[in-house]
């Protein structure tokens, strides 16, 4: 079961990459919907992984990867020509990761890796 949950988390990360690079991403028809979308996508991603990994070091590593992913994708968007670079999207991504981590810290991980189990 845990392997399926880890795969689902990485599928969500891949979906974020795909949505970030597609020519015409879906838009939320509310004020600042774009930023809310970034915030929610990265927040849920980090929250998901906090439920899979209990160790602070593992969570820190995932947070760093997700923040780097958000920053890198913004630079890639700027280079593509059909999307735009927006530093505020980077902020929304990063705030989402931080708040996802904070929310995850309130709960005991639901599916931690058992001691002695090899890393995936």
Secondary structure by P-SEA (a helix, b strand, c coil): caaaaaaaaaaaaaaaaaaacccccccccccaaaaaaaaaaaaaaaaaaaaacccaaaaaaaaaaaaaaaaaaaaaaaaaccbbbbaaaaaaaaaaaaaaaaaaaacccccccccccccc
